[in-house]
Amino acid sequence: MTETPNHRPRLTLFDLDHTLLPLDSDYEWGEFTIRIGWTDPVDFARRNAEFYAHYQAGTLDVHDYVRFATEAVRQRGPEQARAAHERFMREVIAPAIRPEAQQLVRQHQQAGDRVLIVTATNEFVTRPIAQALGVQELLAMQLARDASGWYTGAIQGTPTMREGKVQRMEEWLSAHGLRWADVESTFYSDSMNDVPLLERVDHPVATNPDARLRALAQERGWRILDLFSAHP
């Protein structure tokens, strides 16, 4: 990591959904499983929409959601899951990756920043997306595995949601022999769910913010970035 004039290395964190992507990859994966016949189109769509509304409202029971969201993957096993995700990347994610998001990531990388994606979406959905965006370090919802190495439907460790993102980052910093005071930190996010981490970093950036986060950012004097403002 490049050091700033006060000799602190720079750490840049990105939320993923509606921040670097103009969509919610977790929700879209669920919709994709309907299209490929993995889930019941009526029941799954209703429950997926309910969970998404709870996420937006900050009332999501993340353990219930992860059990629901990974059920179809768990039932089909690694080979079918991998093939389906490759198709998901081609049909849904690749067309949604916009050059301005890629440029923002590269700008920080080329400046020598250590770049991480910190997302509440699970690792199965997001690891290939992070790689497509050129980001190797990902803190996502970790999925517990059984003795065979396949997902159980439970979450492993601290969920990367709300205050959990701060805790996971503190675990990451500790593993690298660092504390918050040792780094010059920036975090880009669109969501009120991420206020705890936005409050923790040196440079919070409300990115494509919803109305509530935009109002809070204006009140706090945080930078506001409408990364996708030129698009519908």
DAPEGI-V535956 format. One record per residue. N is the residue number from 1. RES is the residue in one letter. SS is DSSP state (H for helix, E for strand, L for the rest). PSI is psi in degrees with one decimal (999 if undefined). Layout:
BEGIN
n=N res=RES ss=SS psi=PSI
n=N res=RES ss=SS psi=PSI
END
This chain:
BEGIN
n=1 res=M ss=L psi=138.0
n=2 res=T ss=L psi=138.9
n=3 res=E ss=E psi=143.8
n=4 res=T ss=L psi=171.4
n=5 res=P ss=L psi=-27.2
n=6 res=N ss=L psi=13.7
n=7 res=H ss=L psi=17.8
n=8 res=R ss=L psi=130.1
n=9 res=P ss=E psi=150.5
n=10 res=R ss=E psi=133.8
n=11 res=L ss=E psi=120.3
n=12 res=T ss=E psi=125.2
n=13 res=L ss=E psi=140.2
n=14 res=F ss=E psi=131.8
n=15 res=D ss=L psi=165.2
n=16 res=L ss=L psi=-64.9
n=17 res=D ss=E psi=127.5
n=18 res=H ss=L psi=8.6
n=19 res=T ss=L psi=-65.9
n=20 res=L ss=L psi=-20.8
n=21 res=L ss=E psi=145.6
n=22 res=P ss=L psi=26.0
n=23 res=L ss=L psi=173.5
n=24 res=D ss=L psi=109.2
n=25 res=S ss=H psi=-32.8
n=26 res=D ss=H psi=-49.5
n=27 res=Y ss=H psi=-44.4
n=28 res=E ss=H psi=-33.8
n=29 res=W ss=H psi=-42.4
n=30 res=G ss=H psi=-44.3
n=31 res=E ss=H psi=-35.6
n=32 res=F ss=H psi=-39.6
n=33 res=T ss=H psi=-28.3
n=34 res=I ss=H psi=-46.2
n=35 res=R ss=H psi=-32.5
n=36 res=I ss=L psi=7.1
n=37 res=G ss=L psi=17.1
n=38 res=W ss=L psi=-23.1
n=39 res=T ss=L psi=156.1
n=40 res=D ss=L psi=124.8
n=41 res=P ss=L psi=-30.8
n=42 res=V ss=L psi=-55.6
n=43 res=D ss=H psi=-45.4
n=44 res=F ss=H psi=-43.5
n=45 res=A ss=H psi=-41.3
n=46 res=R ss=H psi=-48.5
n=47 res=R ss=H psi=-38.0
n=48 res=N ss=H psi=-42.6
n=49 res=A ss=H psi=-37.4
n=50 res=E ss=H psi=-45.4
n=51 res=F ss=H psi=-41.0
n=52 res=Y ss=H psi=-40.9
n=53 res=A ss=H psi=-39.9
n=54 res=H ss=H psi=-39.6
n=55 res=Y ss=H psi=-47.6
n=56 res=Q ss=H psi=-33.0
n=57 res=A ss=H psi=-8.3
n=58 res=G ss=L psi=20.1
n=59 res=T ss=L psi=16.4
n=60 res=L ss=L psi=132.1
n=61 res=D ss=L psi=100.6
n=62 res=V ss=H psi=-30.6
n=63 res=H ss=H psi=-43.8
n=64 res=D ss=H psi=-41.7
n=65 res=Y ss=H psi=-44.2
n=66 res=V ss=H psi=-38.0
n=67 res=R ss=H psi=-43.4
n=68 res=F ss=H psi=-47.7
n=69 res=A ss=H psi=-26.5
n=70 res=T ss=H psi=-0.9
n=71 res=E ss=H psi=-48.7
n=72 res=A ss=H psi=-40.3
n=73 res=V ss=H psi=-45.5
n=74 res=R ss=H psi=-36.6
n=75 res=Q ss=H psi=-29.5
n=76 res=R ss=H psi=-19.7
n=77 res=G ss=H psi=171.4
n=78 res=P ss=H psi=-43.8
n=79 res=E ss=H psi=-49.0
n=80 res=Q ss=H psi=-37.6
n=81 res=A ss=H psi=-43.2
n=82 res=R ss=H psi=-44.4
n=83 res=A ss=H psi=-40.5
n=84 res=A ss=H psi=-39.8
n=85 res=H ss=H psi=-35.6
n=86 res=E ss=H psi=-40.3
n=87 res=R ss=H psi=-41.2
n=88 res=F ss=H psi=-42.7
n=89 res=M ss=H psi=-43.9
n=90 res=R ss=H psi=-45.3
n=91 res=E ss=H psi=-30.4
n=92 res=V ss=H psi=-50.3
n=93 res=I ss=H psi=-50.1
n=94 res=A ss=H psi=-44.1
n=95 res=P ss=H psi=-19.0
n=96 res=A ss=H psi=-10.0
n=97 res=I ss=L psi=116.4
n=98 res=R ss=L psi=146.7
n=99 res=P ss=H psi=-32.4
n=100 res=E ss=H psi=-32.4
n=101 res=A ss=H psi=-44.7
n=102 res=Q ss=H psi=-40.1
n=103 res=Q ss=H psi=-39.5
n=104 res=L ss=H psi=-43.8
n=105 res=V ss=H psi=-48.1
n=106 res=R ss=H psi=-36.2
n=107 res=Q ss=H psi=-44.6
n=108 res=H ss=H psi=-40.1
n=109 res=Q ss=H psi=-43.9
n=110 res=Q ss=H psi=-24.1
n=111 res=A ss=L psi=-4.3
n=112 res=G ss=L psi=8.3
n=113 res=D ss=L psi=148.3
n=114 res=R ss=E psi=121.4
n=115 res=V ss=E psi=129.6
n=116 res=L ss=E psi=148.2
n=117 res=I ss=E psi=129.8
n=118 res=V ss=E psi=107.7
n=119 res=T ss=E psi=148.8
n=120 res=A ss=E psi=-9.7
n=121 res=T ss=E psi=147.8
n=122 res=N ss=E psi=160.1
n=123 res=E ss=H psi=-31.6
n=124 res=F ss=H psi=-45.8
n=125 res=V ss=H psi=-39.9
n=126 res=T ss=H psi=-22.1
n=127 res=R ss=H psi=-46.7
n=128 res=P ss=H psi=-29.6
n=129 res=I ss=H psi=-44.6
n=130 res=A ss=H psi=-42.9
n=131 res=Q ss=H psi=-38.6
n=132 res=A ss=H psi=-28.8
n=133 res=L ss=L psi=-1.6
n=134 res=G ss=L psi=20.4
n=135 res=V ss=L psi=119.8
n=136 res=Q ss=L psi=-26.3
n=137 res=E ss=E psi=122.1
n=138 res=L ss=E psi=126.8
n=139 res=L ss=E psi=102.3
n=140 res=A ss=E psi=178.8
n=141 res=M ss=E psi=115.2
n=142 res=Q ss=L psi=136.8
n=143 res=L ss=E psi=128.9
n=144 res=A ss=E psi=149.5
n=145 res=R ss=E psi=152.5
n=146 res=D ss=L psi=-172.1
n=147 res=A ss=L psi=-25.9
n=148 res=S ss=L psi=-8.2
n=149 res=G ss=L psi=5.7
n=150 res=W ss=L psi=159.2
n=151 res=Y ss=E psi=143.2
n=152 res=T ss=E psi=-18.5
n=153 res=G ss=E psi=-8.3
n=154 res=A ss=E psi=165.2
n=155 res=I ss=E psi=137.5
n=156 res=Q ss=L psi=128.5
n=157 res=G ss=L psi=-158.0
n=158 res=T ss=L psi=126.4
n=159 res=P ss=L psi=136.7
n=160 res=T ss=L psi=67.6
n=161 res=M ss=L psi=136.9
n=162 res=R ss=L psi=-125.6
n=163 res=E ss=H psi=-23.8
n=164 res=G ss=H psi=-29.1
n=165 res=K ss=H psi=-38.1
n=166 res=V ss=H psi=-44.6
n=167 res=Q ss=H psi=-43.3
n=168 res=R ss=H psi=-37.6
n=169 res=M ss=H psi=-37.5
n=170 res=E ss=H psi=-36.2
n=171 res=E ss=H psi=-41.4
n=172 res=W ss=H psi=-46.0
n=173 res=L ss=H psi=-45.5
n=174 res=S ss=H psi=-40.3
n=175 res=A ss=H psi=-23.2
n=176 res=H ss=L psi=12.6
n=177 res=G ss=L psi=31.0
n=178 res=L ss=L psi=161.2
n=179 res=R ss=L psi=168.4
n=180 res=W ss=H psi=-39.6
n=181 res=A ss=H psi=-16.6
n=182 res=D ss=H psi=-11.1
n=183 res=V ss=E psi=153.8
n=184 res=E ss=E psi=105.8
n=185 res=S ss=E psi=141.9
n=186 res=T ss=E psi=142.3
n=187 res=F ss=E psi=127.6
n=188 res=Y ss=E psi=126.6
n=189 res=S ss=E psi=154.2
n=190 res=D ss=L psi=-9.6
n=191 res=S ss=L psi=143.1
n=192 res=M ss=H psi=-25.3
n=193 res=N ss=H psi=-22.3
n=194 res=D ss=H psi=10.7
n=195 res=V ss=H psi=-40.2
n=196 res=P ss=H psi=-42.4
n=197 res=L ss=H psi=-35.3
n=198 res=L ss=H psi=-37.9
n=199 res=E ss=H psi=-24.0
n=200 res=R ss=H psi=-30.6
n=201 res=V ss=L psi=167.8
n=202 res=D ss=L psi=-36.5
n=203 res=H ss=E psi=87.3
n=204 res=P ss=E psi=137.7
n=205 res=V ss=E psi=109.2
n=206 res=A ss=E psi=111.0
n=207 res=T ss=E psi=122.2
n=208 res=N ss=L psi=47.4
n=209 res=P ss=L psi=147.8
n=210 res=D ss=L psi=174.5
n=211 res=A ss=H psi=-40.1
n=212 res=R ss=H psi=-43.7
n=213 res=L ss=H psi=-35.6
n=214 res=R ss=H psi=-44.0
n=215 res=A ss=H psi=-42.4
n=216 res=L ss=H psi=-42.5
n=217 res=A ss=H psi=-41.2
n=218 res=Q ss=H psi=-39.4
n=219 res=E ss=H psi=-39.1
n=220 res=R ss=H psi=-11.7
n=221 res=G ss=L psi=23.8
n=222 res=W ss=L psi=151.4
n=223 res=R ss=E psi=140.8
n=224 res=I ss=E psi=128.0
n=225 res=L ss=E psi=114.8
n=226 res=D ss=L psi=82.9
n=227 res=L ss=L psi=-33.6
n=228 res=F ss=L psi=25.4
n=229 res=S ss=L psi=-22.1
n=230 res=A ss=L psi=-0.4
n=231 res=H ss=L psi=156.2
n=232 res=P ss=L psi=999
END
